[in-house]
Amino acid sequence: MDTSRQRSRRIRRASAVAGCVAALGLLPSAALATPGSGVTATVLAKGTTAEGLKIKTKGRTDVVVRTITIAPGGETGWHYHQGPLIAVVQAGTLTRTLADCSVERSSAGQSFVEPDGARKVHNGRNLGTVPVVLYVTYLVPEGAALSVDAADPGCP
């Protein structure tokens, strides 16, 4: 026969398990991420500063320069960056859909800056017939990923 103490312990344990299961449902899932397609990237140069740059990073900052090519019909998938980046469009036209569902287009010879943070998700697409070629410089905390997959915020 259960004592009231044993019963109370089982109820607390069951409540804790139920709470953990419910909390897991609130976490972003990799299944919600939108994978990219038709994208290739090559690191051209990489270095780490001796001190943090004034870009919200404490400690050292990785500076990475890459060329990114997006084939016609390709896209980056929804993602964000852990540090700001500056990009120059060398060829083609990049169409970026931003977190607020606004759309920005950048053509060859133009540049743009992408701010950092999970609230700044975006998806880059090549809606043209020629490859989009970008030269991108990232400024991220030392050891941080250059991009983090994110869920589509519900843009059409």
Short mmCIF file of the C-alpha atoms (twelve columns), coordinates in Angstrom:
data_MODEL
# 
_entry.id   MODEL 
# 
loop_
_atom_site.group_PDB 
_atom_site.id 
_atom_site.type_symbol 
_atom_site.label_atom_id 
_atom_site.label_alt_id 
_atom_site.label_comp_id 
_atom_site.label_asym_id 
_atom_site.label_seq_id 
_atom_site.Cartn_x 
_atom_site.Cartn_y 
_atom_site.Cartn_z 
_atom_site.pdbx_PDB_model_num 
ATOM 1   C CA . MET A 1   0.000  0.000  0.000   1 
ATOM 2   C CA . ASP A 2   1.282  3.483  -0.908  1 
ATOM 3   C CA . THR A 3   2.017  5.875  1.856   1 
ATOM 4   C CA . SER A 4   1.103  9.489  1.264   1 
ATOM 5   C CA . ARG A 5   4.827  10.275 1.085   1 
ATOM 6   C CA . GLN A 6   5.400  7.728  -1.733  1 
ATOM 7   C CA . ARG A 7   2.333  8.958  -3.585  1 
ATOM 8   C CA . SER A 8   3.501  12.573 -3.286  1 
ATOM 9   C CA . ARG A 9   6.975  11.601 -4.567  1 
ATOM 10  C CA . ARG A 10  5.468  9.825  -7.604  1 
ATOM 11  C CA . ILE A 11  3.241  12.812 -8.396  1 
ATOM 12  C CA . ARG A 12  6.217  15.202 -8.222  1 
ATOM 13  C CA . ARG A 13  8.282  12.885 -10.444 1 
ATOM 14  C CA . ALA A 14  5.458  12.553 -12.985 1 
ATOM 15  C CA . SER A 15  4.959  16.334 -12.962 1 
ATOM 16  C CA . ALA A 16  8.678  16.877 -13.586 1 
ATOM 17  C CA . VAL A 17  8.676  14.446 -16.522 1 
ATOM 18  C CA . ALA A 18  5.549  16.067 -17.992 1 
ATOM 19  C CA . GLY A 19  7.138  19.506 -17.620 1 
ATOM 20  C CA . CYS A 20  10.301 18.375 -19.419 1 
ATOM 21  C CA . VAL A 21  8.304  16.875 -22.267 1 
ATOM 22  C CA . ALA A 22  6.265  20.082 -22.595 1 
ATOM 23  C CA . ALA A 23  9.434  22.201 -22.571 1 
ATOM 24  C CA . LEU A 24  10.960 20.110 -25.365 1 
ATOM 25  C CA . GLY A 25  7.986  21.034 -27.528 1 
ATOM 26  C CA . LEU A 26  8.954  24.711 -27.172 1 
ATOM 27  C CA . LEU A 27  12.524 24.244 -28.408 1 
ATOM 28  C CA . PRO A 28  13.305 24.901 -32.061 1 
ATOM 29  C CA . SER A 29  13.708 21.674 -33.937 1 
ATOM 30  C CA . ALA A 30  16.177 20.896 -36.685 1 
ATOM 31  C CA . ALA A 31  13.188 19.519 -38.577 1 
ATOM 32  C CA . LEU A 32  11.794 23.069 -38.683 1 
ATOM 33  C CA . ALA A 33  14.927 24.417 -40.328 1 
ATOM 34  C CA . THR A 34  14.746 25.069 -44.030 1 
ATOM 35  C CA . PRO A 35  17.729 23.509 -45.784 1 
ATOM 36  C CA . GLY A 36  19.483 25.336 -48.568 1 
ATOM 37  C CA . SER A 37  20.098 23.976 -52.039 1 
ATOM 38  C CA . GLY A 38  22.447 24.801 -54.875 1 
ATOM 39  C CA . VAL A 39  24.914 26.662 -52.641 1 
ATOM 40  C CA . THR A 40  28.681 26.180 -52.571 1 
ATOM 41  C CA . ALA A 41  31.187 28.131 -50.492 1 
ATOM 42  C CA . THR A 42  34.950 28.392 -50.337 1 
ATOM 43  C CA . VAL A 43  36.951 29.993 -47.530 1 
ATOM 44  C CA . LEU A 44  39.452 32.430 -49.052 1 
ATOM 45  C CA . ALA A 45  41.000 33.654 -45.794 1 
ATOM 46  C CA . LYS A 46  40.534 33.305 -42.043 1 
ATOM 47  C CA . GLY A 47  42.116 34.973 -39.039 1 
ATOM 48  C CA . THR A 48  41.410 35.629 -35.389 1 
ATOM 49  C CA . THR A 49  41.889 38.987 -33.719 1 
ATOM 50  C CA . ALA A 50  44.070 39.260 -30.639 1 
ATOM 51  C CA . GLU A 51  41.305 41.261 -28.965 1 
ATOM 52  C CA . GLY A 52  37.557 41.442 -29.467 1 
ATOM 53  C CA . LEU A 53  36.287 43.877 -32.057 1 
ATOM 54  C CA . LYS A 54  33.581 46.332 -31.102 1 
ATOM 55  C CA . ILE A 55  30.791 44.136 -32.509 1 
ATOM 56  C CA . LYS A 56  29.138 42.792 -29.365 1 
ATOM 57  C CA . THR A 57  31.731 40.042 -28.979 1 
ATOM 58  C CA . LYS A 58  33.682 39.566 -25.818 1 
ATOM 59  C CA . GLY A 59  37.093 38.143 -26.356 1 
ATOM 60  C CA . ARG A 60  38.524 37.259 -29.718 1 
ATOM 61  C CA . THR A 61  36.768 37.548 -33.089 1 
ATOM 62  C CA . ASP A 62  37.092 35.296 -36.138 1 
ATOM 63  C CA . VAL A 63  37.280 37.173 -39.430 1 
ATOM 64  C CA . VAL A 64  36.402 34.896 -42.342 1 
ATOM 65  C CA . VAL A 65  36.283 35.774 -46.039 1 
ATOM 66  C CA . ARG A 66  34.389 33.384 -48.313 1 
ATOM 67  C CA . THR A 67  33.125 33.254 -51.836 1 
ATOM 68  C CA . ILE A 68  29.595 31.881 -52.035 1 
ATOM 69  C CA . THR A 69  27.943 30.716 -55.243 1 
ATOM 70  C CA . ILE A 70  24.203 30.121 -55.512 1 
ATOM 71  C CA . ALA A 71  23.055 28.272 -58.628 1 
ATOM 72  C CA . PRO A 72  19.956 29.443 -60.508 1 
ATOM 73  C CA . GLY A 73  16.952 28.274 -58.489 1 
ATOM 74  C CA . GLY A 74  19.133 27.763 -55.402 1 
ATOM 75  C CA . GLU A 75  18.669 29.224 -51.946 1 
ATOM 76  C CA . THR A 76  20.516 29.472 -48.657 1 
ATOM 77  C CA . GLY A 77  17.617 28.314 -46.493 1 
ATOM 78  C CA . TRP A 78  16.470 30.354 -43.499 1 
ATOM 79  C CA . HIS A 79  19.357 31.200 -41.183 1 
ATOM 80  C CA . TYR A 80  20.974 33.924 -39.096 1 
ATOM 81  C CA . HIS A 81  24.511 34.923 -38.152 1 
ATOM 82  C CA . GLN A 82  26.205 35.236 -34.761 1 
ATOM 83  C CA . GLY A 83  28.116 38.300 -35.908 1 
ATOM 84  C CA . PRO A 84  27.614 40.888 -38.641 1 
ATOM 85  C CA . LEU A 85  28.760 40.366 -42.192 1 
ATOM 86  C CA . ILE A 86  29.314 42.480 -45.263 1 
ATOM 87  C CA . ALA A 87  28.779 41.052 -48.731 1 
ATOM 88  C CA . VAL A 88  29.619 42.188 -52.236 1 
ATOM 89  C CA . VAL A 89  27.658 40.757 -55.164 1 
ATOM 90  C CA . GLN A 90  30.158 39.880 -57.885 1 
ATOM 91  C CA . ALA A 91  27.662 38.311 -60.336 1 
ATOM 92  C CA . GLY A 92  23.928 37.749 -60.664 1 
ATOM 93  C CA . THR A 93  21.138 39.111 -58.470 1 
ATOM 94  C CA . LEU A 94  20.544 37.914 -54.920 1 
ATOM 95  C CA . THR A 95  16.986 38.116 -53.580 1 
ATOM 96  C CA . ARG A 96  16.842 38.104 -49.771 1 
ATOM 97  C CA . THR A 97  13.653 37.644 -47.786 1 
ATOM 98  C CA . LEU A 98  14.057 39.088 -44.295 1 
ATOM 99  C CA . ALA A 99  12.449 38.191 -40.953 1 
ATOM 100 C CA . ASP A 100 9.649  40.741 -41.456 1 
ATOM 101 C CA . CYS A 101 8.937  39.167 -44.885 1 
ATOM 102 C CA . SER A 102 10.261 42.214 -46.734 1 
ATOM 103 C CA . VAL A 103 12.346 41.475 -49.836 1 
ATOM 104 C CA . GLU A 104 15.665 43.057 -50.822 1 
ATOM 105 C CA . ARG A 105 17.462 42.550 -54.133 1 
ATOM 106 C CA . SER A 106 21.174 43.134 -54.655 1 
ATOM 107 C CA . SER A 107 22.753 42.939 -58.105 1 
ATOM 108 C CA . ALA A 108 26.335 42.659 -59.336 1 
ATOM 109 C CA . GLY A 109 28.409 45.579 -58.078 1 
ATOM 110 C CA . GLN A 110 26.191 46.209 -55.047 1 
ATOM 111 C CA . SER A 111 26.934 45.346 -51.438 1 
ATOM 112 C CA . PHE A 112 24.904 44.866 -48.272 1 
ATOM 113 C CA . VAL A 113 25.373 44.355 -44.549 1 
ATOM 114 C CA . GLU A 114 23.564 41.677 -42.579 1 
ATOM 115 C CA . PRO A 115 23.181 42.274 -38.851 1 
ATOM 116 C CA . ASP A 116 23.595 39.460 -36.377 1 
ATOM 117 C CA . GLY A 117 21.148 37.710 -34.091 1 
ATOM 118 C CA . ALA A 118 18.344 35.163 -34.066 1 
ATOM 119 C CA . ARG A 119 15.786 37.908 -34.746 1 
ATOM 120 C CA . LYS A 120 17.503 38.699 -38.045 1 
ATOM 121 C CA . VAL A 121 16.688 35.473 -39.918 1 
ATOM 122 C CA . HIS A 122 16.750 35.622 -43.687 1 
ATOM 123 C CA . ASN A 123 16.807 33.456 -46.804 1 
ATOM 124 C CA . GLY A 124 18.889 34.264 -49.882 1 
ATOM 125 C CA . ARG A 125 17.607 33.043 -53.255 1 
ATOM 126 C CA . ASN A 126 18.785 33.108 -56.838 1 
ATOM 127 C CA . LEU A 127 15.690 33.735 -58.934 1 
ATOM 128 C CA . GLY A 128 17.783 34.481 -62.032 1 
ATOM 129 C CA . THR A 129 19.302 32.398 -64.797 1 
ATOM 130 C CA . VAL A 130 22.999 32.928 -63.957 1 
ATOM 131 C CA . PRO A 131 24.842 31.946 -60.765 1 
ATOM 132 C CA . VAL A 132 24.951 34.485 -57.944 1 
ATOM 133 C CA . VAL A 133 28.520 34.955 -56.732 1 
ATOM 134 C CA . LEU A 134 29.145 36.730 -53.431 1 
ATOM 135 C CA . TYR A 135 32.283 37.774 -51.578 1 
ATOM 136 C CA . VAL A 136 31.386 37.741 -47.891 1 
ATOM 137 C CA . THR A 137 33.338 38.863 -44.826 1 
ATOM 138 C CA . TYR A 138 32.079 37.511 -41.498 1 
ATOM 139 C CA . LEU A 139 32.924 38.884 -38.037 1 
ATOM 140 C CA . VAL A 140 31.896 36.253 -35.492 1 
ATOM 141 C CA . PRO A 141 32.917 35.342 -31.948 1 
ATOM 142 C CA . GLU A 142 35.920 33.026 -31.972 1 
ATOM 143 C CA . GLY A 143 34.847 29.477 -32.795 1 
ATOM 144 C CA . ALA A 144 31.236 30.427 -33.649 1 
ATOM 145 C CA . ALA A 145 29.474 28.974 -36.686 1 
ATOM 146 C CA . LEU A 146 29.227 31.309 -39.671 1 
ATOM 147 C CA . SER A 147 25.472 30.704 -39.886 1 
ATOM 148 C CA . VAL A 148 22.784 29.026 -37.812 1 
ATOM 149 C CA . ASP A 149 19.791 27.258 -39.421 1 
ATOM 150 C CA . ALA A 150 16.400 28.709 -38.533 1 
ATOM 151 C CA . ALA A 151 12.733 28.038 -39.131 1 
ATOM 152 C CA . ASP A 152 10.825 29.906 -41.832 1 
ATOM 153 C CA . PRO A 153 9.079  32.782 -40.011 1 
ATOM 154 C CA . GLY A 154 6.012  32.219 -42.183 1 
ATOM 155 C CA . CYS A 155 6.794  34.388 -45.176 1 
ATOM 156 C CA . PRO A 156 4.937  33.644 -48.442 1 
# 
